[in-house]
């Protein structure tokens, strides 16, 4: 199931906000920060 109804809902929100530019990404099960493990996190990094 998709959180926003379609497979690329998140991508549409990013393009509507920041404009059309090349974007790549990956999926991971979590994020390690200092001594904690956070699951289901999202990170968007922009190189301008």
Secondary structure, 3 states (H helix, E strand, C coil): CCCCCCCCHHHHHHHHHHCCCCCCCCCCCEEEECCEEEECCCCCCCCC
